[in-house]
């Protein structure tokens, strides 16, 4: 599973979401790779109007909010 967090450099919510997603993956032993994408051209190509964008396996699952650890866990489990 690939998890990508989209957001510009310097976006504290985007950085926080990346850290939280990695924590959830590590704590629950999910077979997933978490990465942050800050290229604004890629954000635009994905149609992200409000950051952060949260994508799992090329499916944008939410934008513009920072979910809790429990919400992230549920989003991952729904796609296993």
C-alpha positions as CSV (number, residue, x, y, z in Angstrom):
1,X,0.0,0.0,0.0
2,X,1.2,3.5,-0.8
3,X,0.1,6.5,1.2
4,X,0.9,9.9,-0.2
5,X,0.4,13.2,1.7
6,X,0.1,16.2,-0.7
7,X,1.0,19.6,0.5
8,X,3.5,22.4,0.0
9,X,6.7,22.7,2.0
10,X,6.1,24.7,5.2
11,X,2.5,23.4,5.6
12,X,2.4,22.4,9.3
13,X,-0.9,20.4,8.8
14,X,0.7,18.5,6.0
15,X,3.8,17.7,8.0
16,X,1.7,16.7,11.0
17,X,-0.5,14.4,8.8
18,X,2.6,12.7,7.3
19,X,4.0,12.1,10.8
20,X,0.7,10.8,12.1
21,X,0.1,8.5,9.1
22,X,3.6,7.0,9.6
23,X,2.9,6.5,13.3
24,X,-0.3,4.7,12.6
25,X,1.4,2.5,10.0
26,X,4.2,1.7,12.4
27,X,2.0,1.1,15.5
28,X,-0.4,-1.2,13.6
29,X,2.1,-3.0,11.4
30,X,0.4,-2.1,8.2
31,X,2.4,-3.0,5.1
32,X,2.4,0.6,3.8
33,X,4.8,3.2,2.6
34,X,4.2,6.8,3.6
35,X,5.6,9.7,1.5
36,X,5.0,13.4,1.3
37,X,4.7,15.1,-2.0
38,X,5.2,18.9,-2.1
39,X,5.5,19.5,-5.9
40,X,2.8,22.1,-6.6
41,X,2.4,20.9,-10.2
42,X,1.5,17.4,-8.9
43,X,-0.9,18.9,-6.4
44,X,-2.6,20.8,-9.2
45,X,-2.6,17.7,-11.4
46,X,-4.4,15.8,-8.6
47,X,-7.0,18.6,-8.4
48,X,-6.1,19.4,-4.7
49,X,-7.7,22.8,-3.9
50,X,-7.2,22.6,-0.2
51,X,-4.3,20.9,1.6
52,X,-3.4,18.4,2.9
53,X,-4.4,15.8,0.4
54,X,-4.4,12.2,1.6
55,X,-4.1,9.5,-1.0
56,X,-4.0,5.7,-0.7
57,X,-3.0,3.7,-3.7
58,X,-3.8,6.4,-6.2
59,X,-7.2,7.1,-4.6
60,X,-7.6,10.6,-3.1
61,X,-9.5,9.8,0.1
62,X,-9.6,13.3,1.6
63,X,-8.4,16.8,1.2
64,X,-8.4,19.9,3.3
65,X,-8.5,18.3,6.7
66,X,-6.2,16.6,9.2
67,X,-7.8,13.3,10.4
68,X,-7.1,11.8,13.8
69,X,-5.0,8.7,14.3
70,X,-8.2,6.6,14.6
71,X,-9.6,8.1,11.3
72,X,-6.3,7.3,9.5
73,X,-6.4,3.8,10.8
74,X,-10.0,3.3,9.6
75,X,-9.1,4.8,6.1
76,X,-6.3,2.3,5.8
77,X,-8.2,-0.7,7.1
78,X,-11.1,0.0,4.6
79,X,-8.6,-0.4,1.8
80,X,-6.8,-3.6,3.0
